[in-house]
Amino acid sequence: METETQKAKVKAVETESTNKQAKSDQQQFKLQAKNIDVFYGDFQAIQDISLDIVPNSVTAFIGPSGCGKSTFLRLFNRMNDYIDDFKMNGKILLDNQNIYTPSVRVEELRKTVGMVFQKPNPFPKSIFENVAYGLKIQGITDKDFIEERVIESLKQATLYSEVKDDLNKQALALSGGQQQRLCIARALAVKPSVLLMDEPTSALDPISTGKIEDLIHELKKNYTIVIVTHNMQQAGRISNRTAFLYMGKLIEYGETEKIFTNPEKERTQNYITGRFG
């Protein structure tokens, strides 16, 4: 017959095991969306979406125009906060921390969660100053450190070999594809752990698009990447998991190969095969 002490020990072991499992479950996700609703005034743009994103992976959001892909993406670094009448219900977790709590400093969040936009948006400054910008606004003044980070970030963005002979060149003089890789380098300079990309190749030619896709493949070794794309072939090439959104709802989410070859939902199948969208 068990003594009270033995029962207490057994319970303690069970509790510790449960806590370890819970901690393990939490650690396996970099980003989590829990029961997300988004409203712009009376219009509901996102309806009860929940999904988990694992670290060091590429997650693609696909769906027809106006389905809520970009709105959903921008929740992860609070870019929608600037929009009038924006309201969100639910939770967005980064490393198991709710980024919408009042204690979160948005400028600090955006150091961790970088963003690259649809069209390249370099500043009208030199290549060097573009990449150094984020470091300098953080108050970093060590010139050697800044130079080291600029060069490292340009190398990560596979741009350094093309611009190393003239880092003082105006960024706006670069080609569109080079400008987009410069914007990626600028995002990487402050050492984020997550990179959001909102249709980063839609304004680029096929060669530049290929370079960005190769870059994404390399970057996922060290970063968690979430990308919105209208190009389903691109989603199939670069992503590990794909979320299909339609009219503000998450229709299906899973391994990219399964979504594209054996989706569970008829609506996903119809979109993938071009029957609508």
C-alpha positions in Angstrom: 0.0 0.0 0.0 1.4 3.4 -1.0 2.2 5.8 1.7 1.2 9.5 1.4 4.9 10.3 0.8 5.1 7.9 -2.1 1.9 9.3 -3.6 3.3 12.8 -3.3 6.5 11.7 -5.1 4.6 10.0 -7.9 2.5 13.1 -8.3 5.5 15.4 -8.4 7.1 13.2 -11.1 3.9 13.3 -13.2 3.6 17.1 -12.8 7.3 17.6 -13.8 6.7 15.3 -16.8 3.6 17.3 -17.8 5.4 20.6 -17.4 8.3 19.4 -19.5 6.0 18.2 -22.3 4.1 21.6 -22.2 7.4 23.4 -22.4 8.5 21.2 -25.3 5.3 21.9 -27.1 5.8 25.6 -26.7 9.4 25.6 -27.9 8.5 23.8 -31.1 6.6 26.9 -32.4 8.2 30.2 -33.3 4.9 32.0 -34.1 1.3 31.1 -33.1 -2.0 32.6 -34.1 -4.9 31.8 -31.8 -8.5 32.5 -32.8 -7.7 35.6 -34.7 -10.5 38.0 -35.8 -9.6 41.2 -37.5 -12.0 44.1 -38.2 -11.7 47.4 -40.1 -14.6 49.2 -38.7 -17.6 47.0 -39.4 -15.9 44.9 -42.0 -14.4 41.6 -40.8 -11.2 40.9 -42.7 -10.0 37.8 -40.8 -12.3 35.2 -39.2 -11.2 32.9 -36.4 -7.8 31.8 -37.8 -5.5 29.7 -35.7 -2.1 28.2 -36.9 1.4 27.4 -35.6 4.7 28.2 -37.4 7.8 26.2 -36.6 11.2 27.8 -36.4 13.7 27.7 -39.3 11.1 27.1 -41.9 9.3 28.9 -44.8 5.5 29.2 -44.5 3.6 30.5 -47.5 0.2 32.2 -47.4 -1.7 31.7 -50.7 -5.2 32.7 -51.8 -7.0 35.0 -54.2 -6.6 38.8 -54.0 -8.4 40.3 -51.1 -8.6 37.1 -49.1 -6.7 38.5 -46.1 -3.2 37.2 -46.7 -1.3 40.5 -46.2 -3.5 41.6 -43.3 -2.8 38.3 -41.6 1.0 38.6 -42.3 1.2 42.1 -40.9 -0.3 41.0 -37.6 3.0 39.3 -36.7 4.9 42.6 -36.5 1.9 44.9 -35.7 2.0 46.8 -39.0 -1.8 46.9 -39.0 -1.7 49.1 -35.9 -1.3 52.2 -38.3 -4.6 51.5 -40.0 -7.7 53.5 -38.9 -10.5 51.4 -37.3 -8.2 48.3 -37.0 -9.3 45.9 -34.3 -8.1 42.4 -33.5 -9.4 39.7 -31.2 -7.3 36.7 -30.3 -3.6 36.2 -29.6 -0.4 36.3 -31.7 2.5 34.6 -29.8 6.2 35.0 -30.6 8.3 32.5 -28.7 5.1 31.9 -26.6 4.8 35.6 -25.7 1.7 37.6 -26.7 3.0 40.5 -28.8 -0.3 42.5 -28.4 0.0 43.0 -24.6 0.5 46.6 -23.5 4.0 45.9 -22.2 5.3 45.0 -25.6 7.3 47.8 -27.2 6.6 47.7 -30.9 9.9 49.1 -32.0 11.6 46.3 -30.1 9.3 43.8 -31.7 10.2 44.9 -35.2 13.9 44.3 -34.5 13.0 40.7 -33.9 10.4 40.5 -36.7 11.7 42.1 -39.8 9.7 42.8 -43.0 10.3 43.0 -46.7 7.6 44.6 -48.8 6.2 44.0 -52.3 8.1 46.7 -54.0 11.8 47.4 -53.1 11.8 50.5 -50.9 15.5 51.5 -50.4 16.1 54.9 -48.8 17.6 57.7 -51.0 21.0 57.0 -49.4 24.1 55.0 -50.2 24.1 51.2 -50.1 26.1 51.3 -46.9 23.8 53.8 -45.2 20.7 51.8 -46.1 22.0 48.7 -44.4 23.5 50.6 -41.4 20.2 52.6 -40.9 18.6 50.2 -38.4 21.8 49.9 -36.3 22.2 53.7 -36.1 18.7 54.4 -35.0 19.3 51.9 -32.2 22.0 54.3 -31.0 25.0 52.1 -32.1 28.0 54.3 -32.9 30.9 51.8 -33.1 32.0 52.3 -36.7 33.9 49.0 -36.9 30.9 47.1 -35.5 28.5 48.8 -38.0 30.9 48.1 -40.9 31.1 44.5 -39.9 27.3 44.1 -39.7 26.8 45.9 -43.0 29.2 43.6 -44.8 27.8 40.5 -43.1 24.2 41.4 -44.0 25.1 42.1 -47.6 26.8 38.7 -47.8 23.7 37.0 -46.2 21.6 38.7 -48.9 24.0 37.5 -51.6 24.6 41.1 -52.7 28.0 41.9 -51.4 30.0 40.5 -54.3 28.0 42.8 -56.7 28.4 46.0 -54.7 31.6 45.6 -52.6 33.6 48.0 -54.8 31.3 50.9 -54.2 29.3 50.8 -51.0 28.8 54.6 -51.3 26.8 54.2 -54.5 23.3 55.4 -54.4 20.9 52.6 -53.6 18.4 53.9 -56.0 20.9 53.3 -58.8 20.7 49.5 -58.3 18.5 47.2 -60.3 15.1 46.2 -59.0 16.4 42.8 -57.9 19.4 44.3 -56.3 17.3 46.8 -54.4 15.1 44.1 -53.0 18.1 42.1 -51.8 19.4 45.4 -50.3 16.1 45.7 -48.4 16.5 42.1 -47.2 20.1 43.0 -46.0 18.7 46.1 -44.2 16.2 43.9 -42.4 18.9 41.3 -41.5 21.3 43.9 -40.1 19.5 44.2 -36.8 19.5 40.4 -36.4 15.8 39.5 -36.4 14.7 35.9 -35.8 11.7 36.2 -38.1 11.4 37.6 -41.6 8.1 38.5 -43.1 7.9 38.9 -46.9 4.8 40.4 -48.6 5.0 39.3 -52.2 8.8 40.1 -52.4 9.2 39.1 -56.0 6.0 40.3 -57.7 7.8 43.4 -59.1 10.9 41.5 -60.3 12.0 39.7 -63.5 12.4 35.9 -63.5 16.2 36.0 -63.0 15.9 38.3 -60.0 13.0 36.2 -58.7 15.2 33.1 -58.9 17.9 34.8 -56.9 15.5 35.9 -54.2 14.1 32.3 -54.0 17.6 30.9 -53.7 18.3 33.4 -50.9 15.1 32.4 -49.0 16.2 28.8 -49.2 19.5 29.7 -47.6 18.1 32.1 -45.0 15.6 29.6 -43.5 18.6 27.8 -42.0 18.9 30.7 -39.5 15.5 32.5 -39.7 11.8 31.7 -39.6 10.3 33.1 -42.8 6.6 33.8 -43.6 5.8 34.8 -47.1 2.7 36.0 -49.0 2.7 35.0 -52.6 0.3 35.0 -55.5 2.6 32.6 -57.3 1.6 29.1 -56.4 4.6 27.6 -58.3 6.8 29.8 -56.0 5.0 28.6 -52.9 5.6 25.0 -54.1 9.3 25.6 -54.7 10.3 27.5 -51.5 7.9 26.7 -48.7 7.8 23.9 -46.1 4.1 24.6 -45.1 1.3 26.4 -46.9 -1.8 28.1 -45.7 -4.7 28.7 -48.1 -6.9 31.6 -47.2 -10.2 32.4 -48.8 -12.5 35.3 -47.9 -10.8 35.9 -44.5 -10.9 32.3 -43.5 -8.2 29.7 -43.2 -9.4 26.9 -45.5 -6.4 24.5 -45.2 -2.9 24.5 -43.7 -0.3 21.8 -43.8 2.8 20.5 -45.4 3.3 22.2 -48.8 3.6 18.9 -50.7 0.3 17.6 -49.3 -1.5 20.9 -49.9 -0.4 20.9 -53.6 -0.8 17.2 -54.3 -3.5 15.8 -52.0 -5.5 18.6 -50.3 -8.2 17.7 -47.9 -10.7 20.4 -48.9 -12.4 20.7 -52.3 -12.0 24.5 -52.3 -8.2 24.1 -51.9 -8.2 21.6 -54.8 -10.2 24.0 -57.0 -7.8 26.9 -56.2 -4.6 24.9 -56.8 -5.9 23.6 -60.1 -7.0 27.1 -61.3 -10.7 26.6 -61.3 -11.1 29.9 -59.5 -9.0 32.7 -58.1 
